Amino acid sequence: MNELLLTGDERDRAGARLLALLDSYERGLPKAEILPEPDRDVLASLLAAPMPERGVGVDALFDRWEDTILPNSTAVAHPRFLAYVLGPPNGIAPYAEAVAAALNQNCNFWQLSPAASVVERSVLEWLASVVGFPAQAKGILTGGGSLATLQALATALNDRVPDFHANGLQRASAPLVVYTSVEAHRSVDKAAAILGIGLDNVRHIATDSVHRMDVGALRAAIEEDRADGLRPWCVVATCGTVSTGSVDPLDDIADLCAAEDLWLHVDGAYGALFLLSEEMRGLMGGCARADSITLDPHKLLYASLEAGCLLVRDGAKLRDAHAFDSSYLTVAEDPLMTDYMDYGPQLSRNFKAFKVWSALQAFGVSAFREANVRTLGLARRLGEGIEATPGLTLLAPVTLTAVCFAVDGASDDDHTALLERLAAENVALLGPVVVAGRRGIRACVTNHRTSEADIDLVLEWLQSRLTGRR
């Protein structure tokens, strides 16, 4: 008997309990508490309890999950979870995750994961086609957009700094400067700090009246830094800022980067997969001109966490930045296979591509296209409702699915209290925002479960609050 395996009867029981749990969770979502008050006594007891010398068995473990873990978890799949750029997993995700866990493929070199190697390549080539990248593009699935941006800047350093692998930044040369907007995600600053660029060498460029990077200000900053003896080398543009969903003028930025010989990275973690929708191609088509781009399948493809992605236009540059020889890991090259250890910093990697590929197989691309179009429409519906409500002011155009608004005359504390009341009454979970120095409230419709009725419920609640009926 193997003490770490289940018996046949235990497997049957675990399978039945798991299916029942998933079914109960799904059926209960519409009425679930979005943000349950944590039972601190229960959580403290979890922390205080020693790991058992003897296991509790299948049924007792499921009981503990249902009694302690589920009730103290945020219901991110609730249709009115609208606080962050975080969508719920699609319906096949739990099953794909289970199969991936059973196979436990180490997606580093292809001999350890041949099918996984081909599946990841299939997903990446499809994502590259969505962006409009050429056939020589390569990529890798990551833990999220922040890691993808870190890897993108590492690739750019290796490409633009002579002998970067050997010398790093430990050389007497002009400091490198990276440019992004004041609305950019914090991962750009974090990557610059981790890679040794330094925050003093990150320029946060002002934005225009609709919160897009000001290309004139970018050009002026580059010229000033060159005149001061510094070395501009990279621009990080944003396709969907977290706060307002604005999309930087990508074509204009690409033109400037080409003229100045700068690496262009596009942070499309939030917005780039809206390229699945034909109506967004005019706004986002400049993504195809980037040297590298970040995408997040765990957002608009509704994969379960984690599933980020980095794509690099010239795939050889991604490999040059990350490939190292190891005789004990060498296997014969195969044109069908890819050794993903040569395209990122990890050696041990799980099978992230399986859940993305499985969902595309199960539902088809059109289902994701329709879901994304629906969320765009719902955000516009909410924005139009805000504009039509006396006492509410829209703080930014609804470009993607972020809807930012303020209550006229309300203080910061008033807005905080309103958010707390929305959550306490289980109406919706929205979040705070600051737009052009003004505090307000932000909803982000990146939830394929959200319906028109959910949006209308939030609007009705806000309207009733303003008229004093609540």
SEVEX-567996 format. One record per atom (N, C-alpha, C): residue in one letter; x negated, y, z negated. Coordinates in steps of 0.1 Angstrom, whole numbers, plus 2048, in hexadecimal, padded with zeros to 3 digits. Example, Ala and Ser with C-alpha at 12.3 -4.5 7.8 and 13.67 -1.06 7.14 Angstrom:
BEGIN
A77C7C77B2/A7857D37B2/A77C7DF7B2/S7807EA7B9/S7777F57B9/S77F8007B1/
! end
This chain:
BEGIN
M7F87F4800/M800800800/M7F780D800/N7FB816809/N7F4823809/N7FB82D801/E7F58327F6/E7FC83B7ED/E7FF8497F3/L7FA84C7FF/L7FD859805/L806858811/L80D84C813/L81784A81D/L824848817/L82F84A81F/L83C84781A/L84083981F/T848832817/T84D82581B/T858827825/G85C81C82C/G86781E835/G87382482F/D87781F823/D88382581D/D88183481A/E875837815/E872845812/E87284E81F/R86D84982A/R86E850836/R87D85383A/D885849839/D89384A83C/D899855833/R896854826/R89C85E81D/R89786C820/A88A86D822/A88487B825/A88A880832/G88C87883C/G89287D848/G8A0882846/A8A887A83F/A8B687E83C/A8B688B834/R8AE88C82A/R8AE898822/R8AA8A482A/L8A08A2832/L89B8AD83A/L8A68B2844/L8AC8A984B/L8B78AD854/L8C28B484D/A8C58AF841/A8D08B5839/A8CC8C3835/L8BF8C5831/L8BA8D282C/L8BB8DC838/L8B68D8844/L8B68E184F/L8C48E5853/D8CD8DB853/D8DB8DE857/D8E18E784D/S8DF8E4840/S8E58ED836/S8E08FB837/Y8D38FC839/Y8CD90A83A/Y8D3911846/E8D490B851/E8D991185D/E8E891585B/R8F090D856/R8FE910854/R90091B849/G8F791C840/G8F8925835/G8F3933838/L8EC935843/L8E5942846/L8EE94E847/P8FA94D84D/P90295984E/P90695F841/K907956837/K90C95B82A/K90095B81F/A8F4958824/A8E995881B/A8E5965816/E8DF96680A/E8D9973806/E8CD97580E/I8CC981814/I8C098481D/I8B4986814/L8B598D809/L8AA98F801/L8AD98B7F3/P8AD97F7EF/P8B197A7E2/P8A89807D7/E8AE9837CC/E8A69877C0/E89E97B7BB/P89197C7BB/P8899707B7/P88C96C7A9/D88D95F7A7/D88F95A799/D881958794/R87D96378C/R86F963788/R86C95877E/D876954776/D87394976D/D87093C774/V87893A77F/V87592E787/V86792E78E/L86493A794/L85793C79A/L84C93B791/A84E941785/A84394077B/A841931776/S84C92A776/S84A91B772/S84391377C/L845917789/L83D911794/L82F913792/L82B92078F/L81D92378D/L81791D781/A81F91C776/A81A91676A/A818907769/A821901771/A8218F2771/A8148EC777/P80E8E3770/P8028DD776/P8068D3781/M7FD8D178A/M7FF8C7794/M8018B978E/P80C8B2792/P80F8A678B/P80589B78E/E801893784/E7F9888785/E7FF87D78D/R80C87C78B/R814872793/R81F87A79B/G8208767A8/G82987D7B0/G83887B7AC/V8408857B0/V84E8847AC/V85787C7B6/G8528797C2/G8598727CC/G86187B7D5/V8678757E0/V86D87C7EB/V8798847E6/D88287D7DF/D88F8847DB/D88C88F7D2/A88488D7C8/A8818987BE/A87A8A47C5/L8718A17CF/L86B8AC7D6/L8758B47DE/F87E8AD7E5/F8888B57EC/F8918BD7E2/D8948B77D7/D89C8BE7CD/D8948CB7C9/R8878CA7C7/R8808D67C3/R8808E07CE/W87E8DC7DA/W87F8E57E5/W88C8ED7E5/E8978E57E3/E8A48EB7E4/E8A78F47D8/D8A28F07CC/D8A58F87C0/D89C9047BE/T8909037C3/T88690E7C0/T8819167CC/I87E90F7D7/I8779167E2/I88291D7EA/L88C9167EF/L89691C7F8/L89D9287F1/P8A19287E4/P8A89337DF/P89F93F7DD/N89293D7DD/N8899487DA/N88194C7E7/S88894A7F2/S88194D7FF/S88A958807/T88396180D/T88B96B815/T891965821/A89D968824/A8A496282F/A8A296983C/V895967841/V89196F84D/V89A96B859/A8A1960859/A8A995B864/A8B8961863/H8BB968858/H8C896E857/H8CA978862/P8D6978868/P8D8981874/P8D7990871/R8D7994864/R8D59A2861/R8C89A4859/F8BF99B85B/F8B199E857/F8AB9A7862/L8AA9B4860/L8A69BE86A/L89B9C7866/A8939C385C/A8899CC856/A87C9CC85E/Y8789C1864/Y86B9C1869/Y86B9BB877/V8609BB87E/V85E9B588B/V85C9A6889/L86699F884/L864991880/L87198A883/G87198388E/G87D97B892/G87E96E88B/P88A96888B/P88C95B885/P88695088F/P88294588A/P87E93A893/P88A93589C/N8869318A8/N89192B8B0/N89491D8AB/G89F9178B0/G8A590B8AA/G89D8FF8AB/I8938FE8B4/I88B8F28B6/I87F8F38AD/A87B8FE8A8/A86F9018A1/A86C8F7895/P8768F488C/P8738EB881/P86F8DD886/Y8758D9891/Y8738CB896/Y8658CB89D/A8628D58A4/A8558D58AB/A84A8D68A0/E84C8DE896/E8428DF88B/E8408D1885/A84B8CA883/A8498BD87D/A8418B3885/V8448B3892/V83C8AB89B/V82E8AF89C/A82B8BC89C/A81D8C189D/A8168BD890/A81D8BD885/A8178B9878/A8138AA878/A81C8A287E/A81A89487E/A80E891887/L80D897893/L80289589C/L7F589B897/N7F58A6890/N7EA8AD889/N7DE8AE893/Q7E18B389E/Q7D68B58A8/Q7CD8C18A4/N7C08BE8A5/N7B68C98A3/N7B28CF8B0/C7B88DB8B3/C7B78E18C0/C7AA8E98C2/N79F8E28C1/N7928E88C3/N78C8E48D0/F7878D78D1/F7838D28DE/F78C8C78E3/W78D8C58F0/W7988BE8F5/W7998B08F1/Q78E8A98EE/Q78E89B8EB/Q7978988DE/L7978A28D5/L7A08A18C9/L7AE8A48CC/S7B18AA8D7/S7BF8AF8D9/S7C28B08E8/P7C18A68F0/P7C38A78FF/P7D08AD903/A7DB8A88FE/A7E88AD902/A7EA8BB8FD/A7E58BE8F0/A7E68CB8EB/A7DE8D58F3/S7D38D18F8/S7CB8DA901/S7D28DE90D/V7D98D5913/V7E18D891F/V7ED8E091C/V7F48DD911/V8008E590D/V7FC8F390A/E7F18F5903/E7ED903900/E7EA90B90D/R7E2904915/R7DF90A922/R7EC90E92A/S7F690592A/S802907931/S80991492B/V80A91591E/V810920917/V80992D91B/L7FB92D91A/L7F393991C/L7F493D92B/E7F4934934/E7F5938942/E80393E945/W80D93993F/W81B93F940/W81B94D93B/L81694E92E/L81595C928/L80D965931/A802961937/A7FA96A93F/A80396E94C/S80B965951/S81396895C/S81E972958/V82397194C/V82D97B948/V827989947/V81B98A942/V814997941/V81099C94F/G80D993958/G808997965/G7F9996967/F7F398E95E/F7E498C95F/F7E198396B/P7D4984970/P7D097B97B/P7CD96D976/A7CA964980/A7C895697D/A7BC954974/Q7B295C975/Q7A695A96D/Q7A795E95E/A7B396395B/A7B596694D/A7B595A944/K7B195C938/K7B195192E/K7B6957921/G7B994E918/G7BE95390B/G7BD948900/I7C394B8F5/I7C39428EA/I7CF9468E1/L7D693C8DB/L7E093F8D1/L7D99418C3/T7DE94B8BC/T7D794F8B0/T7E294F8A4/G7DD953899/G7E695388D/G7EF95F88D/G7ED968896/G7F6974897/G7EF97F89F/G7F698A8A0/G7F19968A8/G7E499C8A2/S7E399C895/S7D89A288E/S7CB99A892/L7CC98D891/L7C0985895/L7BD9868A4/A7C89878AC/A7C69898BA/A7BE9968BE/T7C29A18B7/T7BC9AD8B9/T7AD9AD8B4/L7AA9A68A9/L79D9A58A4/L79499D8AF/Q79A9928B4/Q79298B8BE/Q7919938CB/A79B99B8CF/A79A9A38DB/A78E9AD8D9/L78D9B48CE/L7839BE8CC/L7759B78CB/A7749AB8C6/A7689A38C6/A7649A08D4/T76D99C8DC/T76B9998EA/T7669A68F1/A76C9B18EF/A7689BE8F5/A75A9C28F1/L7579C08E4/L7499C38DF/L73F9BA8E7/N7429AD8E7/N7389A48EE/N7369A88FD/D7419AD903/D7409B0911/D7399BE913/R73B9C790A/R7369D590C/R7299D8905/V7259D08FB/V7199D38F4/V70E9C98F8/P7039CD8FE/P6F99C4902/P6F39BC8F6/D6F29AF8F9/D6EC9A58EF/D6F49A68E2/F7019A78E3/F7099A88D7/F70899B8CE/H7089908D5/H7079838CD/H6FB9838C5/A6F09878CB/A6E39878C4/A6E19928B9/N6E599E8BD/N6E29A98B4/N6EE9AF8AD/G6FA9AC8B1/G7059B28AB/G7059C18AC/L7089C88A2/L7089D78A2/L6FB9DC89A/Q6F29D3897/Q6E69D688F/Q6DB9DC898/R6DE9E689F/R6D59EC8A9/R6D59FB8A8/A6CBA018AB/A6CAA108AB/A6D0A158B9/S6DDA178B9/S6E4A1C8C5/S6F0A258C1/A6F5A2B8CB/A701A348C8/A70CA2C8C2/P713A328B8/P71EA2B8B2/P72AA298BC/L730A1E8BC/L73BA1B8C5/L748A218BF/V751A258C8/V75DA2C8C4/V769A258CA/V773A218C3/V77FA1B8C8/V78BA258C6/Y794A268CF/Y79FA2F8CF/Y7ACA288CF/T7B5A2D8C6/T7C3A288C6/T7CCA348C1/S7D9A318C0/S7E1A3C8BD/S7E4A3D8AE/V7EAA488A9/V7EDA4989B/V7F9A3F898/E7FFA3A8A2/E80AA308A0/E806A228A1/A7F9A208A3/A7F4A128A5/A7F5A09898/H7F69FD89A/H7F69F388F/H7E99F3887/R7EB9F187B/R7DF9F1872/R7D49E7875/S7D89DD87D/S7CE9D3881/S7C39D8889/V7C59E3890/V7BA9E9897/V7AF9EF88E/D7B39F6883/D7AA9FB879/D7A39EF872/K7AB9E586F/K7A59D9868/K79B9D2870/A79E9D187D/A7949CA886/A7879D2887/A7899E0888/A77D9E8889/A7749E787D/A77B9E6871/A7749E5864/A76C9D8864/I7749CD867/I76E9BF866/I7629BD86F/L7639C387B/L7599C1886/L74D9CA884/G74E9D387B/G7429DC879/G7429E9881/I74E9EB888/I74F9F888F/I750A04885/G757A0287B/G759A0C870/G765A15873/L76CA18869/L778A2086A/L775A2E86F/D769A3386C/D765A40870/D764A4187F/N764A35886/N762A35894/N76FA3089B/V77AA31894/V787A2F89A/V78EA3C89B/R792A408A8/R799A4C8AA/R7A8A4A8AB/H7B0A508A3/H7BEA4E8A3/H7C4A5A8AB/I7C8A588B7/I7CCA628C1/I7DAA668BE/A7DCA738BF/A7EAA788BD/A7F4A738C7/T800A738C4/T80BA6E8CD/T813A7A8D2/D81BA778DD/D824A818E3/D831A818DB/S83BA888E1/S847A8A8DA/S84FA7D8D9/V84CA738E0/V853A668DF/V84AA5B8D9/H83FA608D2/H837A578CA/H82EA4E8D2/R82AA528DF/R821A4B8E7/R813A528E6/M808A4A8E8/M7FBA508E8/M7FAA5B8F2/D7F5A668EE/D7F3A728F7/D7E6A708FF/V7E8A6E90C/V7DCA6A915/V7D3A76916/G7D9A82916/G7D0A8E916/G7C7A8F90A/A7CDA8C8FE/A7C5A8C8F2/A7BBA818F2/L7BFA768F7/L7B5A6B8F8/L7A9A6F901/R7ACA7590C/R7A1A79915/R798A8390E/A79EA8C907/A796A97900/A78DA908F6/A792A878EE/A78BA808E4/A77FA788EA/I781A728F5/I776A6A8FB/I76BA74900/E76FA7F906/E765A8990A/E75EA8F8FF/E764A928F4/E75EA978E8/E754A8D8E2/D758A818E1/D74FA778DC/D742A758E5/R744A748F1/R739A738FB/R72FA7F8F9/A735A8B8F8/A72DA978F6/A725A968E9/D72BA908DF/D724A8F8D2/D71AA838D1/G718A7C8DC/G70EA718DD/G714A648D8/L721A638D6/L727A568D2/L72AA4E8DF/R72EA428DD/R731A398E8/R73FA338E8/P748A3A8EF/P756A348F1/P755A278F8/W75DA1D8F3/W75CA108FA/W769A098FB/C773A0C8F3/C780A058F3/C78CA0D8EF/V797A0B8F6/V7A3A118F3/V7ADA068EF/V7B5A088E4/V7BF9FF8E1/V7CDA068E3/A7D4A038ED/A7E1A088EF/A7EC9FF8E9/T7F7A048E7/T8029FD8E1/T80E9FB8EA/C8139EF8EB/C81F9EC8F2/C82A9E88E8/G8309F28E2/G8399F08D7/G8339F38C9/T833A008C5/T82EA038B8/T8389FE8AE/V8329FA8A2/V83A9F4898/V8459FD893/S842A0A891/S84CA1388B/S857A16894/T854A1A8A0/T85FA1F8A9/T861A178B6/G858A0D8B9/G859A068C5/G855A0D8D1/S84EA188D0/S849A208DB/S83FA188E3/V83EA1B8F0/V834A148F9/V82BA1F8FF/D81EA1D8FC/D815A27901/D815A27910/P811A33917/P811A33925/P805A2B92B/L808A1E92C/L7FEA1492F/L7F6A1793C/D7FEA1A947/D7F7A1C954/D7EDA28953/D7F2A3394C/D7E9A3F94B/D7DDA3C943/I7DFA34938/I7D3A30930/I7CAA27938/A7D0A1E93F/A7C7A15947/A7BFA1D952/D7C5A27958/D7BEA2F961/D7B2A3695A/L7B4A3B94E/L7AAA42947/L79FA38943/C7A3A2C93E/C799A2293A/C790A1E946/A796A1D952/A78FA1995E/A785A24962/A789A31961/A780A3C964/A775A3D95A/E777A3A94D/E76DA3C943/E766A2F940/D769A24947/D763A17944/D765A12936/L771A12931/L774A0E924/L77DA01924/W77B9F991B/W7839ED919/W7919F1915/L79B9EC91B/L7A99EF917/L7AF9E2911/H7B29E3904/H7BA9D98FE/H7C89DE8FB/V7D29D68FE/V7E09DA8FB/V7E59D18F0/D7EA9D88E5/D7F09D18DA/D7FF9CF8DE/G8039C48E3/G8109C18E7/G8179B78DE/A8129B68D1/A8189AC8C8/A8279AE8C6/Y82B9BA8C6/Y8399BD8C4/Y8409BC8D2/G83B9C48DB/G8449C78E7/G8419C08F4/A8359BA8F6/A8319B6903/A83A9AB909/L83F9A2900/L847997905/L85599C90A/F8589A9908/F8649AE90E/F8629AF91D/L8569AC922/L8549AB930/L85C9A0937/L86199792E/L86A98D934/L877993939/S87A99F935/S8869A693A/S8829AF945/E8889AE950/E8859B695C/E8869C595A/E88F9C9951/E8919D794F/E8869DE948/M87D9D6942/M8729DC93A/M8659DC942/R8659D794E/R8589D6956/R8539E495A/G85C9ED95D/G8589FA960/G851A01955/L8559FF949/L850A0593D/L8439FE939/M8429F193B/M8369E9935/M82D9E3940/G8309E694C/G8289E0957/G8199E2956/G8159ED94F/G8079F094E/G8009E6945/C8079DD93E/C8009D2936/C7F79CA93F/A7FB9C894C/A7F49C0955/A7E69C5958/R7E39D2955/R7D69D8958/R7CD9D894C/A7D19D2941/A7C99D2935/A7BD9C8937/D7B29CA930/D7A89C092F/D7AC9B4926/S7B49B891C/S7B89AD913/S7C69B290D/I7CD9A9908/I7DB9AC903/I7DE9A28F8/T7E59A88ED/T7EA9A08E2/T7F999D8E5/L7FD9918E3/L80B98D8E3/L80F9868D6/D81B9858D3/D81F97E8C7/D82B9758CA/P8299688CE/P83495F8D0/P83D95D8C3/H83795F8B7/H84095E8AB/H84996A8A9/K8489738B3/K85297E8B3/K85D97B8BE/L85A97F8CA/L86497F8D4/L8669718DB/L85E9678D8/L86195A8DB/L8679528D0/Y8689588C4/Y86E9538B8/Y8689458B4/A85B9448B6/A8549398B0/A85393B8A1/S85293089A/S84F93188C/S841935889/L83F93C87E/L83294187B/L828935879/E81C93787E/E816942885/E81493F894/A81594989D/A8129478AB/A8109548B1/G8049598B1/G8009658B8/G7F89608C5/C7F496A8CC/C7ED9678D9/C7E49728DD/L7D896F8E2/L7CF9788E9/L7CD9738F7/L7CF97C901/L7CC97A90F/L7C1983913/V7B797F91B/V7AD987920/V7AD986930/R7AD991936/R7AE991945/R7A398994C/D79798B948/D78C98394D/D789978942/G78E96C944/G78D962939/G77E95F936/A77596093F/A76795D93C/A762966931/K767972930/K76297B925/K767976917/L773971917/L77896B90A/L76F95F906/R76B95790F/R76394B90C/R755950908/D74F95A910/D74295E90D/D7419648FE/A74C9698F9/A74B96F8EC/A74C9658E1/H7519598E4/H75594F8D9/H74E9428DB/A74893F8E6/A7429318E8/A7349308E2/F7339258DA/F7269218D5/F7239128D7/D71790F8D9/D7149018DC/D7138F98CE/S7188ED8CF/S7188E48C3/S7178D68C9/S70C8CF8C8/S70A8C28CE/S7148B88C9/Y7178B98BC/Y7208AF8B6/Y72F8B18BA/L7328BC8C1/L73F8BF8C6/L7418BE8D5/T7368BA8DC/T7368BB8EA/T73D8AE8F0/V7468B18FA/V74C8A6902/V74B8AB910/A74D8A1919/A74C8A4927/A7578AF92B/E7538B9933/E75D8C2938/E7678BC941/D7738C1940/D77E8BB948/D7868C794E/P7888C895B/P78F8D4960/P79D8D695B/L7A38CB956/L7B18CC951/L7B18D1943/M7A68CF93C/M7A68D292D/M79F8DF92A/T7A28E491E/T79B8F0919/T7968ED90B/D78A8F1908/D7848F08FA/D7878FE8F4/Y7928FF8EC/Y79690C8E6/Y78D9118DB/M7849088D6/M77990D8CD/M7709178D4/D7709178E1/D7679208E8/D76F92D8EC/Y77B92F8E7/Y78393B8EA/Y7879438DE/G78393E8D3/G7879458C6/G77D9418BB/P77F9478AF/P7769458A4/P77893889D/Q78393289E/Q786926896/Q78191989D/L77D910894/L77B902899/L7888FA896/S78C8F988A/S7988F2886/S7A48FB889/R7AD8F6892/R7B88FE897/R7C48F5898/N7D08F9893/N7DB8F1894/N7E28F38A2/F7EC8EB8A4/F7F38EA8B2/F7FE8F48B3/K7FA9018B3/K80490C8B4/K80C90C8C1/A8059088CB/A80B9088D8/A8178FF8D9/F8188F58D1/F8228EA8D2/F8308F08D0/K8318F98C5/K83F8FE8C2/K8439088CD/V8399108D3/V83C9198DD/V8419128EA/W8399088EE/W83C9008FA/W8498F98F8/S84B8F38EC/S8578EB8EA/S8648F48EB/A8639008E6/A86F9098E7/A87290D8F5/L86790F8FD/L86991390B/L86F907913/Q86A8FB90F/Q8708EF916/Q87E8ED912/A8818EF905/A88F8EC900/A8998F6905/F896902905/F8A090D908/F89E913916/G89291391B/G88F919928/G88C928926/V88492D930/V88093B92F/V88C94592F/S896941936/S8A294A937/S8A894D92A/A8A8943921/A8AE945914/A8A794F90C/F89A95090D/F89295A906/F89496790C/R895967919/R897974920/R8A497A91C/E8AF97191B/E8BC976917/E8BC97B909/A8B5974900/A8B59788F2/A8AE9858F0/N8A39878F8/N89C9948F7/N8A49A08FD/V8AB99D908/V8B49A790D/V8BF9AA903/R8C49A08FC/R8CF9A28F3/R8CA9AB8E7/T8BE9A88E2/T8B99B18D7/T8B79BF8DB/L8B29C18E8/L8B19CF8ED/L8BF9D68ED/G8C99CF8F2/G8D69D48F2/G8DC9D78E4/L8D99CF8DB/L8DE9D18CD/L8D79DD8C7/A8CA9DF8C9/A8C39EA8C4/A8C99F78CA/R8CC9F78D7/R8D2A038DD/R8E0A058D7/R8E79FB8D4/R8F59FC8CE/R8F3A038C0/L8EA9FE8B8/L8E7A048AB/L8E3A138AC/G8DAA158B6/G8D6A238B8/G8E1A2C8BC/E8E9A288C5/E8F5A308C9/E8FFA328BE/G900A288B5/G909A298AA/G904A338A0/I8F6A3389E/I8F0A3D895/I8F2A4B89B/E8F0A4D8A7/E8F2A5A8AE/E900A5F8AD/A90AA568AD/A918A5A8AD/A91DA5C89F/T915A5A895/T919A5B887/T915A68881/P91EA7187D/P91AA7D877/P913A7A86A/G908A81868/G900A7F85B/G8F4A7685D/L8F3A70869/L8E8A6786C/L8E0A6D878/T8D3A6D877/T8CBA72882/T8C1A67887/L8C1A65894/L8B7A5B89A/L8A9A6289A/L89FA5C895/L892A62893/L889A608A0/A88CA568A8/A884A538B4/A88DA4D8BE/P889A4E8CB/P890A468D5/P890A378D3/V89AA308D6/V89BA228D5/V895A1C8E2/T887A1A8E2/T880A158ED/T881A068EF/L87F9FF8E3/L8809F18E3/L88B9ED8D9/T8889E78CE/T8929E38C5/T8919E98B7/A8889F38B5/A8879FA8A9/A890A068A9/V898A0789E/V8A1A1289D/V89EA1A890/C899A26892/C895A2E886/C89FA3A884/F8A4A3B878/F8AEA46876/F8ACA4B867/A8B3A57865/A8B3A5D858/A8C1A61855/V8C3A62848/V8D0A68843/V8CDA77841/D8D5A7F847/D8D3A8E846/D8D3A92838/G8C9A9A834/G8C9A9F826/G8C5A9681B/A8C2A8981F/A8BFA7F815/A8B0A81811/S8ADA7F804/S89FA7F800/S899A71802/D88CA70800/D885A63801/D88BA597F7/D88EA5D7EB/D895A547E1/D8A3A507E6/D8AAA597ED/D8B7A567F2/D8B6A4B7FC/H8ACA4C805/H8AAA42810/H8A6A34809/T89EA357FF/T89AA287F8/T8A6A227F2/A8AEA2A7EB/A8BAA257E5/A8C4A1F7EF/L8C5A257FA/L8CEA1F805/L8C9A1280A/L8BCA1180C/L8B6A04810/L8B99F9805/E8B79FD7F9/E8B99F37EE/E8C89EF7ED/R8D19F87EF/R8DF9F57EF/R8E39EC7FA/L8DE9EF806/L8E09E6812/L8DC9D880F/A8D19D6809/A8CC9C8805/A8D49C27FA/A8D69CA7F0/A8DD9C57E4/A8EB9C07E7/E8F29C77F1/E8FF9C37F5/E8FF9B9800/N8F39B4804/N8F19AA80E/N8F79AE81B/V8F69BB81E/V8FB9C082B/V8F09BE835/A8E49C2832/A8D99C183B/A8CC9C4834/L8C19BF839/L8B49C3834/L8AD9CC83F/L8AC9D983C/L8A69E3844/L8999E783D/G8919F0844/G8859F483E/G883A0383E/P879A08837/P876A16837/P86DA19843/V86DA26847/V864A2A852/V861A39850/V856A3D856/V852A4C856/V850A4F865/V858A5886B/V856A5C879/V854A6B879/A848A6F87F/A844A7D880/A845A84872/G841A7D868/G841A8385A/G84FA82853/R859A7D859/R866A7D853/R86AA6E84F/R86DA6D842/R871A5F83D/R87FA5C842/G880A4F844/G88DA4A848/G88EA3B847/I897A3584F/I89AA2784E/I898A2185C/R894A1485C/R891A0E869/R897A00869/A89E9FD874/A8A39F0877/A89B9EB883/C8989DE883/C8919D988F/C8989CC893/V89E9CC89F/V8A79C18A3/V89E9B78AB/T8979AF8A4/T88F9A48AA/T8949978A5/N8A19958A5/N8A798A89F/N8B29848A9/H8AF9798AF/H8B89738B9/H8C596F8B3/R8C796F8A6/R8D396B89F/R8DD97789E/T8D798389F/T8DF98F89C/T8E99918A7/S8F59968A3/S9009978AD/S9059A68AC/E90E9A98B5/E9159B78B5/E91C9B98A8/A9229AE8A3/A92A9AF896/A9209B388B/D9149AE88B/D90A9B1881/D9069C0881/I9049C588E/I9009D388F/I90C9DC88B/D9189D888F/D9239E088B/D9269E087C/L9239D5876/L9249D5867/L91B9DF860/V90E9DF865/V9059E985F/V9099F7862/L90E9FA86E/L913A07871/L91FA0B869/E928A02867/E934A0585F/E930A08851/W927A0084B/W922A0283E/W91CA1083C/L913A13845/L90DA21845/L917A2C846/Q921A2A84F/Q92BA34851/Q934A36844/S937A2B83E/S93FA2B832/S938A31826/R92BA2F826/R923A3581B/R922A4481D/L921A49829/L921A5782C/L92EA5E829/T939A5782A/T946A5D827/T94AA5B819/G941A55811/G944A53803/G94DA487FF/R950A3F808/R959A34805/R953A287FE/R946A297FD/R93FA1E7F5/R937A247E9/
! end
